[in-house]
Amino acid sequence: MGFDFVRLKRNSFRLNMAGKRHHFIPQFLQRGFASLGDVHNAWVFHKERSAINTNIKNIAIEGQFYAHEGDTSVDDKITDVEGSLAAFVTKLCGAPDGTAVDSHKAAELINHSLVRTRHVRQNFQRTSEQLLRKTYAALMDPEKLTAVLIRHIQTDENFPNLVRKRLVLELANVVPEEQIAEAVEALLPAAIQHLAAAMPDEIRRTAPDHARALEAEAKMAFESSLLREAVKQAHLKALRLPSAPTTREDAFAELTFEVRRFAEGDIILGDSVAVYAVTGERKVTPLNDSATPMIGVLLPLDPETCLIGELGEPCESFSTAASIRRSIAECSLEFFVAHRDSIDNRQLVADIGKSAHLLSQDDVDDIMKSLNLAGDDTHPN
């Protein structure tokens, strides 16, 4: 086979993720793609840098990636399960082509490897930043800001309650306490009508000041680490959840899994780790949701071996080594790992990121339209 030395190394490898340097792609997966003749190193092909052969301990690593303000509970939780998952991967790598795999064990391995990645965190951060930038850009236009606020007061079901609260405050020192409620209800219709008519002019008058304030707020938000820290904390919160099977694992468990081998396939390991096959315009994606039904999932194990789960019919994207390599590269956000340097791998770098996004540009535009923040539909009537 040519890769037995990797499996032997996996068996003897003692997992030890605890510390300041956290691997966001498990080392027990990376070691399947160790360089020929050197089980300690692997090749990294980065979207924006030259290919490099380096020690696996330095690949897919970030300081305190799973820790926050001294809390290492996520790191500890991940470390606790890595031993059994590594042993499972070793077993899979030694299995013959076509070996059936327990769907629940496969689901646990894939879900663990997928949700912990930097790819997930970076993708959510980039998507959030993209939406925030577009929102700020729209609202920093005084005319658009005016249109949005006017539309809000005209359609907000809570507007009467806000007027009611304002009346209570204004009548507190004028009307006896026991008569306030009755007075408020008597005055409410006229107050709502008056404010609804007067507020648009007030909004138009103050919109430029609000727009300038939003511009300063946007500058602070994007120049600071606020968004990055917020996404990190949200990711860690999700990883802290109890280890009971997740909705994603339940979906994986519906698939039929088997070990599939591709002789001299030069399979690579992407930074998304796993790849989904889906129905829709995109054939593969690093993450899926209810809007993009999953029909299969793939986890590369070594240059000749993949764990593949399929729902019914075989997935075209997982049918050949070439289609698998392309799918993995397209779903990678920044880099992929390989066991050797080659012209084919260097050319494959051009495909990195093609299918890595959570939202397409059309998805983003649809969201902005739903918020009345796209095109000319934001301008006041």
N, C-alpha and C positions, 0 to 999 in steps of 0.2 A: 504493500500500500504506500509506503514512503512517509507515513506520518505517525508511526507507532511511537517514535521517540517523544513526540508531543504529548501523547496520551500517558506515557510513562512519567513524564515530567509533571503532568497534571495530578497523577496519583500521589506523587511525593511532595507536591506543592502545599505548603502550610499557609492557609489564608490568614492574612493579618491586615485588615483594612484600618483598624483603630489607629488614631494618631491625627496629626494635622493635615496630612496629605491623603485626600480621599479620591478613590477611583470611581468615576461616574459610569464607566463601562467595566463590568467585572473582569478582574485579571484572569479568572478561570475561563472566560470566553476569549480574551485576547491571546492567551497562550496557545490556542488552537491555530493561530495565524503567525506563530513564531517563524523567524527567518530560517531558511534551509541551512542546516549546519550550526545554528546558534539559537538554542531554545530560550535565550534571555531577551533577544531583540525581535523587533518586527518593523516593517516598513509603514510609514505614515504618509499618505498622500493628501495634502491640504489644498483646499480651494484657492487660497491666496498666498501659499508659500511653496518652496521647492520640496520635493519628496526627501524624506530623511529616514535613515535606519537608526533606531534608538532603542534603549532598554525599555521593556514593557512597563517597568515600574514608573516610567516617566510619561507614559501615554494615557490620554483620557484622565487627567488628574487635575485637581484644583484644591487649593488650600481651604480647609474648613467648609467644603461644599455641603456637607450634611450637618453642620453645627451652626448654632446661633447663640451668641452671648453665653457661651459655656455649656449650653445644652447639647449633649452628644447622644441623646436617646435614639435619634434616627440612625446615626452611624452604628450604634450598638445593635439596634434591631436588624440592620442589614447584615452586619457581620455574623450574627447568630444563625442566619439561615444559609449563608454562603457555602458552608462545608457540605451540607446535604445536596445542594444544587450542583456544586462542582462535581460531586461523585456521580450524580445523575447524568451530567454532561459527558463525563468519562465513559459511562456505560453506553450512551448513545453513539459516541464516536467509534466504539468497538462493535457496534451492531451491523449486521449485513444490510445491504440495500433492500428497501421495502419492509423492514421490520416495523410492525405496528407498535405504537407508543400509547400508553395510558393518557387519555385526553386531559384528565385532571392534573396529573403531574406535569404534562407539557404546558398546560395553562399557567400553572404556578411559576414555572421557570421563565416563560416568556413575559408574563406580567411583571415579575420581579425585575427582569433585565431591562424592560422597556420604561417603566414609570420612573426609575431612579436616574435617568440620564440627564446630562446637561442639555441635550437636544430638546427635551420637553420644556425645561425651564427657559432656555433661550428662545424657543419658538413662541411661548406665551408672552415673554417680555417683548419680543419684536412685534408681535401682533398687537399687543396692548399699546405699544408706543406708536405704531402706525395709526391706530384708531384715534388715539389721543391727539396726535399731531394734526390729523385732519379735522378733528372736532375743534381744537383751539384755532386752527387757521380759519375755519368758517366763522367762529364766534368773535374773532378779532376784527371782523368786518362789521362796522356799526349797523349797516342796513340789515345784514343777516341776523345779527344779534337782536335787533328790534323786532324782526319778523318772528323769530323763535319765541321771544318773550310774549309778544302780543297773542300769538297762536296759543301759547300756554295758558294765559289767563282766560282766553275765550273757550277753551276746551277742558280746563282742569276742573274735575268734579269736586275737588276740595276747596275751590275758590270761595264758595259761600261760608265754609267753616272759618277760613282765614278772615273774612270780613266780619263774621260774628265775633271772633276773638278780639278784633280791633275795636269793635263797638263796645264790648264789655270793658275794655281798658279805658276808653274815653268817657264812658258813662259812670265809672266807678266813683268819681268824686262829685257827680251831679245828681244822680238818682239814688234813692234809698236802695240798699242791697236787696231787699225782698222784692223790689219792683224792676230790677235790672233785666231779668230774664224776659219779662213781659215786654219791656221797652225795646229790647234788642230784637225780638221777633217782629215787633211792629215796624221798626225802622229798617230791618234787613233788606226787603225788596228794593227800596229806594236807594239804600247804600250800595248794594250790588250794582244797580244800574248806573249810579253816579261814578263809582270807581272804575267800572268796565269802560265807561266812556272817557274818563279823565286819564287813566293810566297809560294808554298808548302814547299820548303827547308827552307824558313824563318820561316814559321809556325812551322815546326818540330823543328827548333833550339830554338824558344822561348816558345814552348808549356809548358815545365816544369815550367817556371816562371809564365805563365798565370794560370796554374793549381794550383800552390801554392797561387796565389792571390785569385782564386776562393774559395779555402779552407778557407782562412781567412774571405772572404766575407760571406761564408755560416755559419761559426761559429758566426759571428756578427749577421746575420739575425735570426738565431734560438735561440740565447741566449738573444736577445733583444725583445722588445714588438712591433717591426716594423710590423710584419705580423699580429699580433692580432689587432693592431690599424688600419691597412689597411682594414682588413675584417670588423671591426666595422664601419668604416666610409662608406664603400660600403653598408652595411646593412642599416645604417641610411639614406643614400642617397635614397635607394629604398623605404624606409618607408615614406620619405618626398614627394614622387610623388603625384600628384593630386589624389583625391579620386574617380575618374571616374572608372567604372568597368574595371578590368584588364582582360588579356587574360585568366588567371586561373579562374576568376569568370565567364567569358563567358562559359568556358568549364563546370564548375559546373552547370550552368544554363541549360545545355542540359540534365542533369540527372533528374530522377523522384525521389523526396524526400518524405519520410514519417517517422513518429515517430514509432519506433519499441521497444517493451517491452519484457524483459526476466525476468520472475519471479525468484527471488532469484538468479539472474545471476552473482552477484559479479563482475560486469563490473568495469574496472579500467580506470584511466585517465593517458595516457602516456605523456612523455615530448615533443613528437612531436604534441600533442593535437589531430590532425586528422590523419587518416590513409587512404591511397589510395589502392584500389584493382586494379591490373594491369595485363596485359597479358605478358607472358614471363616466364623466369626461376624463378624469384621471384613472388610470388602471391600478396604480399603487400609491400608498400614502403612509407616512410614518405614524399617524394616529387616525382613528376613525370616530365617527359619532353616528347618531341615529339617522342623519341625513345622507350618510354614505355607507350603505349596508356592506358589511364585511363578507367576502366569500372565501377568504383564505388568509393565512399568515405564515411567514417564513422566518426562521432563526438560523443564521449561518453558524456552523460549528467548527469547521476547518476548511481548507482549500478544496476539499472533495466532498464534504458532507453538510447537509442541511436537515433541520427538523422542519417539516412542512405539514400544516394542517389545512384541510380543504372542506368546503361545504358542498357536497354533491359532486359536481363536475370538476375536472382538473383545471387549475388556474393557468392560463396562458403565460402569465408573467413569470411563473415558476417552472416552466416546462423544459428550459434548457439552461446550461451554465451561462451562456451569453445573456439571456433575458434576465436571469437572476442577478448577474453582475450589474447590469444596467439599472435594474430596479433598486438595488441596494445603493448605488451611487446617487440616483435621482432623489432618494428619500433621505440621504445624508445632508446635514445642514452645513457642516464645515470640513469634514475629512472622512476618509475611510482607512482601514488598516488592512495590509496584505502581507503575504509571506515572502514576496519577492518583488524586486524592481523589474519593470518591463515596459516596453513601448505601449502595450495595450493598457496597462494601468495608468500610465501618464496621460494617455488620450482620454481615459475614462474620467479623469478629473473634471473635464468640461461638462460632464453630466451632473456633478454635485449640485444639489439644491433645486433641481428642476421640478421635483414633486415634494419638496420638503415643507412647503408652507402649510400652515393651518387653514388660512383663508386665501382664496384667490382674489385678484383685484376686483372681479365682479362681485364677490362676496362682500368685500369692503364697501364698494359703491352701493350695494343694496342696503347695508347697514346705515350708511350715511343718509340714504334716501328715506329710510324708515324713521330717521330722526329729523327729517326735514332740513338736512344740512348739506344737501348736494344740489349743484346746479342753480338754476334761477328760481326754483320753487321755494327758496327761503326768503325771497324778497316780499315785503308787505304789500297787501293789495291796495 
